[in-house]
Each structure stands twice: as structure tokens, then as C-alpha cells.
Amino acid sequence: MKTLTTLKTLLVALCVATSFSTLSAQQTLVAGWDFQTPNATTGAVAITNSTSTPPTPTMFPSNFGTGYLFLDGTNGSSSFLVPYGEISGTTGVNYNTITGDGFSTVVTSPAALLISHKTIASPASDTNGKSIVFKFSMTSYDYVDISYAIFRHATSTDNGSFTTTAWSYSTDGVNFTSIENYDISVLYQAPNYYGGKLVSIPTDGSHLPALANAAIAYLKMTVSGATGTTAYDNIRFDNVKIKAAKAFSVAPTITFPVTTVTKNLSDASFTEKASSNSGGAITYSSDNTVVATVDASSGAVTIVSAGVANITATVAQSTMFTSGTKSYALTVGTNAVNTVQDNSYSVYSNKTAILIKTDIAYPYELISANGQMIAKGITLAGENEITVATKGMVLVKVNGHVTKIIL
């Protein structure tokens, strides 16, 4: 039993792991920012430095897909000071050389977004607690995440850059729900006093089901933990990708703990439950109700007669997935032990009767396990059905041959 439970647990885990892999492969780019590639549809242009003309903007249309990045105090974001360098264009994060999806691999400044703890000129400021917000549509999409390259900069004498990026989501731009706090302090490493990483949020693979099919979705990143006193205490943010999978476009993964089941007519009802990554309702059916029926809701199977039936689980379409089916084969035996079959007759059973099929008339006897005579007579040519109230072992004598039947 422990081995079977462990096997079922492993099958469920495999189903979940497979679903993540399948869905990730189905994801497409909803909106992306490399801060360099122009996009005539959204109006995106290459980022500029804070001291350039024009200076770094506080709203960035997406360079790919459709979305907007706000740093102007709207849509749940904070107002960042531009002329004084709270944000600026900067040298690209080194990880953008492996980005893909058509994103620029140029790292020459300005090529990424810099968020500084302190300004490079007065008035002095503190960006701890300030937030940037990404706005995009999830209509007909589910299974979303945001990935990006981040670079944490510090100096050998001042390791006071941000330590945490707190992520949250919203569907109205006002009420935000926490996703997780991502620790970036580990990106600081001597002797270079900086570090970079490719990050995907949520890190637990949950993919924010609350944003499924949302007309408007928001992702907020709030920086904190900076203690430094110079503009060198900053993070650089590059190659942001918001990806999701089209709703109703992914085939579900459906599994049974078995692929075949063998039973006898005397066996009790049994249940093999299907599992799926879909979340859609699961119903059950039998393609041969003469052999076995199945409860549509629970999957409980009732054996009716000998033969073969396919038990099918149907998973209904969900927000993300198409409908799908999975089956296992059920074979029901006759309960016969040492069944005698030659050119003239055969013996088998269903749950309530002994069946003797003969070509000609034969004498027969049915005897219980304790030796009592149950029935006797002469068969007719063809199938003879003899109803028996006795349960358990029955000895069937036909033309001198004995067959053991279990009812």
C-alpha cells in the first residue's frame, strides 16, 4: 500500500512538473522592454540619460507587445525625480546578450533603466519605498510571469544599494496584492562589488492565476533596503519580459494511476481517480455499460458482466486549457477456474448465473463448495443460463468434466 501511495504521489508530481513545462512552452510575449528598440505602435523610443535632452521619461511604452511602465505617480507608481537622477538611462545589464525574443543585445549607455538610491545632484532624495508599475492586458491570457535582468551596483567602500525588490499585482491599479519579496543583496560580490542575475517572478512557478483574463493587469516593483549615500548605490533593470499563455489554447495533462485494470465478476466496486493540471471539472464514462458502469462524478466503477470496457475521464475546458480525455482499459474475467472448453461446450458465469454453452444436450450438475446439490438437468443446444442464489465456489459438472466457478 505504501508503494502504491508513493507511486500515485510521484505521478501527481510528474503531472504538475509536466504542466509547468508545457505551459512555459506555450507562453508568448505580451509586453517587453529592452529600453532601446523603437515601437511605432506604442510610441516607444530608446531611453535617454537624465541629463540628456529630452531627459529620461517617467513613462515607458513597451518596446515589444503592448504595455506601459510608469514611474510618474500614476497607476500605483511613485514619482521619480528625473533632472536629479533618481532614474536614468545607463549601461545595459550584461545578461541582455543572451536575451532572445528580438531584444537588443547592445550594452552601451544608455541601454537600461537605472534606479538610484540618492540623486546625483540636489535636492537630496531617498527612493527607498518607491515603486515602478507595469500595466498590460491579460484578456484571453493566463499563466503569466515577468522576467528581467537586474544588476546591483555598489562600491568597495559603500555597499549601500537596494537589498529587496517587493513584487505585487493588481487589477485596478489601486489595490495591490503581495507576490513576494525578492532578495537582491546576494547580488553584491567582492571584489567587483556588483552582481547581476536573470530573475523570473513569481519564483515559485504559481504564475498569478488571479490575473487570468484580466482586461487590465498591473505588476508593481518596490525597492527598499538602500543605506548608501551616493548615486553609485543603484540597480539597473533591463530586458523586461511579461509572458503569458493564450487562454483555452493548451492541452491539459491528465493522468490515471493505472493504465489497465483486471477484475473478476465477484469483485466489488472500485475507483481510480484521474488528476489534471487543468482545474476543469472531471467526469467519467464507460464505453461498454454491459460490462461496467461508472459514476460520472466519483469515478466509482460497478462490474456488470465479463468483457472489456474503457473507462474515460473527461476534463472540461477551463480558462487556460482545452478539454481533454484519458482512459484506462478494464477487463472483467468470468471467475472461472480451470474452465473446460472443447469443441462441444464451454462454462462461464456472470454475477448471478452459471452459463453453459453447448452444441448438443448434455447432463449437468451444480454443486456447492460444501457438497450440496444446487441444480441439475439437461442442457439445450445453445447458451443455457442457470440462476444461482449461492455465492462463493460452485462446481459445475458437464458431461463428466468439472469446472470451478466463483460467484
Backbone hydrogen bonds, N-H to C=O, Kabsch-Sander energy under -0.5 kcal/mol:
donor,donor_aa,acceptor,acceptor_aa,energy
5,T,1,M,-2.7
6,T,2,K,-2.5
7,L,3,T,-2.4
8,K,4,L,-2.5
9,T,5,T,-2.4
10,L,6,T,-2.4
11,L,7,L,-2.2
12,V,8,K,-2.2
13,A,9,T,-2.5
14,L,10,L,-2.6
15,C,11,L,-2.2
16,V,12,V,-2.3
17,A,13,A,-2.7
18,T,14,L,-2.7
19,S,15,C,-2.2
20,F,16,V,-2.1
21,S,17,A,-2.1
22,T,18,T,-2.9
23,L,19,S,-2.9
24,S,20,F,-2.5
25,A,21,S,-1.7
26,Q,22,T,-0.9
26,Q,23,L,-0.6
27,Q,23,L,-0.9
27,Q,24,S,-0.7
28,T,244,A,-3.4
30,V,28,T,-0.6
30,V,242,I,-2.9
31,A,242,I,-1.5
32,G,64,F,-2.4
33,W,240,V,-2.3
39,N,44,A,-2.0
43,G,39,N,-2.5
44,A,39,N,-1.1
47,I,35,F,-2.5
52,S,49,N,-1.5
60,F,69,L,-2.8
62,S,67,G,-2.5
63,N,32,G,-1.6
64,F,32,G,-2.0
66,T,30,V,-2.1
68,Y,135,K,-2.4
69,L,60,F,-2.3
70,F,68,Y,-0.5
70,F,133,V,-3.3
71,L,58,T,-3.0
73,G,78,S,-1.1
77,S,74,T,-2.2
78,S,131,S,-2.6
80,F,71,L,-2.0
80,F,78,S,-0.6
82,V,80,F,-0.5
85,G,82,V,-2.2
86,E,81,L,-2.2
87,I,81,L,-0.9
88,S,114,L,-1.5
89,G,48,T,-0.8
90,T,112,A,-1.6
92,G,107,V,-2.3
96,N,93,V,-2.3
97,T,94,N,-1.3
98,I,95,Y,-1.7
99,T,96,N,-1.0
103,F,100,G,-1.7
111,A,90,T,-3.8
112,A,90,T,-1.3
113,L,237,F,-2.5
114,L,88,S,-3.1
114,L,112,A,-0.5
115,I,235,I,-2.6
116,S,86,E,-2.6
116,S,114,L,-0.5
117,H,233,D,-2.4
118,K,230,T,-0.6
120,I,84,Y,-2.0
121,A,84,Y,-0.8
127,T,117,H,-1.4
129,G,223,V,-3.4
130,K,127,T,-2.4
132,I,221,M,-2.4
133,V,70,F,-2.0
134,F,219,L,-3.1
135,K,68,Y,-3.1
136,F,217,A,-2.3
137,S,66,T,-0.5
138,M,214,A,-2.5
141,Y,138,M,-2.7
142,D,245,A,-2.4
144,V,207,H,-1.4
145,D,243,K,-2.0
146,I,201,I,-2.5
147,S,241,K,-2.6
148,Y,199,V,-2.2
149,A,238,D,-2.8
150,I,197,K,-2.6
151,F,236,R,-2.1
152,R,195,G,-3.0
153,H,151,F,-0.6
153,H,234,N,-2.7
154,A,193,Y,-1.5
155,T,158,D,-2.2
160,G,158,D,-0.5
163,T,224,S,-2.1
164,T,224,S,-2.0
165,T,182,Y,-2.4
166,A,164,T,-0.5
166,A,222,T,-3.0
167,W,165,T,-0.5
167,W,180,E,-3.0
168,S,220,K,-1.8
169,Y,177,T,-2.5
170,S,218,Y,-1.7
176,F,174,V,-0.7
177,T,169,Y,-3.1
179,I,167,W,-3.1
180,E,167,W,-1.3
182,Y,165,T,-2.9
182,Y,180,E,-0.6
183,D,181,N,-0.6
184,I,163,T,-2.7
184,I,182,Y,-0.6
185,S,163,T,-1.2
187,L,184,I,-1.5
188,Y,185,S,-1.5
189,Q,187,L,-0.5
192,N,189,Q,-0.6
193,Y,189,Q,-2.0
194,Y,189,Q,-0.9
195,G,152,R,-1.6
197,K,150,I,-2.2
199,V,148,Y,-2.9
199,V,197,K,-0.5
201,I,146,I,-3.0
205,G,202,P,-1.0
211,L,208,L,-1.9
212,A,209,P,-1.6
213,N,138,M,-0.8
213,N,141,Y,-2.9
214,A,211,L,-2.0
217,A,136,F,-3.5
218,Y,170,S,-2.3
219,L,134,F,-2.2
220,K,168,S,-2.7
221,M,132,I,-2.6
222,T,166,A,-2.5
223,V,130,K,-2.1
224,S,164,T,-1.7
227,T,160,G,-1.9
228,G,160,G,-2.3
233,D,230,T,-1.5
234,N,153,H,-0.9
234,N,232,Y,-1.6
235,I,115,I,-2.1
236,R,151,F,-2.6
237,F,113,L,-3.3
238,D,149,A,-2.4
240,V,33,W,-2.3
241,K,147,S,-3.0
242,I,31,A,-3.0
243,K,145,D,-2.3
243,K,241,K,-0.7
244,A,28,T,-2.2
245,A,142,D,-2.9
247,A,140,S,-3.6
248,F,319,T,-0.6
249,S,246,K,-1.2
249,S,320,M,-1.3
250,V,320,M,-1.4
254,I,252,P,-0.6
255,T,275,S,-2.5
261,V,329,A,-2.8
263,K,331,T,-3.0
265,L,333,G,-0.9
267,D,264,N,-1.9
270,F,301,V,-1.6
272,E,299,G,-0.7
275,S,255,T,-2.3
277,N,253,T,-1.4
283,T,314,T,-2.2
284,Y,296,A,-1.6
285,S,312,T,-1.8
287,D,310,N,-1.7
291,V,288,N,-1.3
292,A,288,N,-2.3
293,T,302,T,-2.2
295,D,300,A,-2.6
299,G,295,D,-2.2
301,V,270,F,-3.7
302,T,293,T,-2.8
304,V,291,V,-3.3
305,S,291,V,-1.5
307,G,332,V,-2.0
309,A,330,L,-2.5
311,I,309,A,-0.6
311,I,328,Y,-2.6
312,T,285,S,-2.7
312,T,310,N,-0.6
313,A,326,K,-3.3
314,T,283,T,-3.1
314,T,312,T,-0.5
315,V,313,A,-0.5
315,V,324,G,-3.1
316,A,281,A,-2.8
316,A,314,T,-0.5
318,S,321,F,-1.6
322,T,250,V,-2.2
324,G,315,V,-1.8
326,K,313,A,-1.8
328,Y,311,I,-2.0
329,A,259,T,-1.9
330,L,309,A,-3.4
331,T,261,V,-2.7
331,T,329,A,-0.5
332,V,307,G,-3.3
332,V,330,L,-0.5
333,G,263,K,-3.4
333,G,331,T,-0.6
337,V,404,K,-3.6
341,Q,339,T,-0.5
342,D,345,Y,-1.7
346,S,357,K,-2.0
347,V,340,V,-0.7
348,Y,355,L,-2.5
350,N,353,A,-2.1
351,K,304,V,-0.6
354,I,386,I,-2.7
355,L,348,Y,-3.0
356,I,354,I,-0.5
356,I,384,N,-2.7
357,K,346,S,-2.6
357,K,355,L,-0.5
358,T,356,I,-0.6
358,T,382,G,-2.6
359,D,344,S,-2.2
364,Y,377,G,-2.8
365,E,397,K,-1.9
366,L,375,A,-3.2
367,I,365,E,-0.5
367,I,395,L,-2.6
368,S,372,Q,-3.0
369,A,393,M,-0.9
371,G,368,S,-1.9
374,I,366,L,-3.5
375,A,366,L,-1.4
377,G,364,Y,-2.0
379,T,362,Y,-3.4
382,G,358,T,-3.3
384,N,356,I,-2.9
384,N,382,G,-0.5
385,E,383,E,-0.6
386,I,354,I,-3.0
386,I,384,N,-0.6
387,T,385,E,-0.6
388,V,352,T,-2.7
394,V,405,I,-2.9
395,L,367,I,-3.4
396,V,394,V,-0.6
396,V,403,T,-2.9
397,K,365,E,-3.0
397,K,395,L,-0.6
398,V,396,V,-0.6
398,V,401,H,-2.5
399,N,363,P,-2.0
401,H,398,V,-2.2
403,T,396,V,-2.3
404,K,337,V,-1.7
405,I,394,V,-2.9
405,I,403,T,-0.5
406,I,335,N,-1.0
407,L,392,G,-2.8
407,L,405,I,-0.6
